[in-house]
Amino acid sequence: MTNTISIIQIILAISIIILILLQQRDSDVSGFLGGGGGGGGGFYQQRRGMEQLFFILTIILTVIFASLALTNFFYHPVTPSAETSSTDNAETVPATASTTEQQ
């Protein structure tokens, strides 16, 4: 179950990155050089068509990604044997073993 959630999160993350890159407003040269083009030109332009679809899909995929991240965080099984095995190994190895080998 945890592997499935992780794979879905990876796919959603890549999709969100692509959608955000497709929403770039200042794609013309004047916007890049500081001209009064697209988003920062001083006037408001309503999203329409594909731009609105990308915006809504980005919000939906982000909410799904966040909910899967919280689900993975709260329902991730913690096994006590994994925690104790790492501390047991550190206690069983004598500290003087490495110093005697070097001499």
PLY file of the C-alpha trace (Angstrom):
ply
format ascii 1.0
element vertex 103
property float x
property float y
property float z
element edge 102
property int vertex1
property int vertex2
end_header
0.00 0.00 0.00
2.81 2.40 0.87
4.60 1.67 -2.41
1.42 2.36 -4.36
0.92 5.70 -2.63
4.55 6.63 -3.29
4.27 5.80 -6.99
1.07 7.82 -7.29
2.76 10.75 -5.51
5.67 10.65 -7.96
3.30 10.69 -10.94
1.28 13.55 -9.41
4.43 15.55 -8.65
5.65 15.28 -12.23
2.18 16.24 -13.52
2.03 19.27 -11.22
5.46 20.43 -12.35
4.45 20.14 -16.02
1.19 22.01 -15.43
2.97 24.82 -13.58
5.51 25.17 -16.37
2.71 25.34 -18.94
1.09 28.23 -17.04
4.00 30.61 -17.55
2.52 34.03 -18.26
5.45 36.06 -19.57
6.44 33.87 -22.47
7.15 36.69 -24.91
10.49 38.47 -25.16
9.18 41.79 -23.81
8.00 40.07 -20.63
11.41 38.47 -20.22
13.20 41.78 -20.64
10.91 43.66 -18.27
8.39 45.00 -20.76
4.73 45.52 -20.03
3.48 42.23 -21.46
1.54 39.36 -19.83
1.10 39.03 -16.08
2.91 42.05 -14.66
1.73 44.63 -17.15
-0.69 46.38 -14.84
-4.00 45.01 -16.13
-5.96 41.96 -15.07
-6.72 39.30 -17.64
-9.21 36.55 -16.89
-8.15 32.95 -17.48
-9.96 31.30 -20.36
-9.84 28.04 -22.25
-6.77 25.87 -21.75
-5.23 28.29 -19.27
-8.23 27.96 -16.96
-8.19 24.16 -17.37
-4.49 24.01 -16.43
-5.13 26.24 -13.41
-8.01 24.09 -12.11
-6.13 20.84 -12.77
-3.12 22.18 -10.88
-5.26 22.95 -7.84
-7.00 19.55 -7.95
-3.75 17.58 -8.36
-2.10 19.58 -5.56
-4.96 18.80 -3.16
-4.80 15.10 -4.07
-1.00 15.10 -3.62
-1.27 16.75 -0.20
-3.97 14.34 0.96
-1.89 11.35 -0.16
1.13 12.77 1.66
-0.88 13.09 4.88
-2.32 9.60 4.40
1.15 8.19 3.90
2.41 10.05 6.98
-0.34 8.93 9.35
-0.79 5.34 8.14
2.84 4.43 7.53
3.50 1.28 9.56
6.34 1.56 12.06
7.90 -1.75 12.98
9.56 -1.86 16.39
11.95 -4.62 15.29
13.60 -2.29 12.75
14.27 0.33 15.43
15.70 -2.14 17.94
17.87 -3.99 15.42
19.88 -0.87 14.59
20.54 -0.14 18.27
21.31 -3.79 19.06
24.01 -3.89 16.39
25.72 -0.85 17.85
25.74 -2.39 21.32
27.10 -5.80 20.27
30.17 -4.47 18.44
32.95 -3.82 20.96
34.56 -0.39 20.75
38.09 -1.80 21.14
37.85 -4.13 18.13
38.84 -1.47 15.61
41.74 -0.19 17.71
43.28 -3.65 18.16
43.17 -4.32 14.41
45.06 -1.12 13.59
47.95 -1.93 15.95
0 1
1 2
2 3
3 4
4 5
5 6
6 7
7 8
8 9
9 10
10 11
11 12
12 13
13 14
14 15
15 16
16 17
17 18
18 19
19 20
20 21
21 22
22 23
23 24
24 25
25 26
26 27
27 28
28 29
29 30
30 31
31 32
32 33
33 34
34 35
35 36
36 37
37 38
38 39
39 40
40 41
41 42
42 43
43 44
44 45
45 46
46 47
47 48
48 49
49 50
50 51
51 52
52 53
53 54
54 55
55 56
56 57
57 58
58 59
59 60
60 61
61 62
62 63
63 64
64 65
65 66
66 67
67 68
68 69
69 70
70 71
71 72
72 73
73 74
74 75
75 76
76 77
77 78
78 79
79 80
80 81
81 82
82 83
83 84
84 85
85 86
86 87
87 88
88 89
89 90
90 91
91 92
92 93
93 94
94 95
95 96
96 97
97 98
98 99
99 100
100 101
101 102
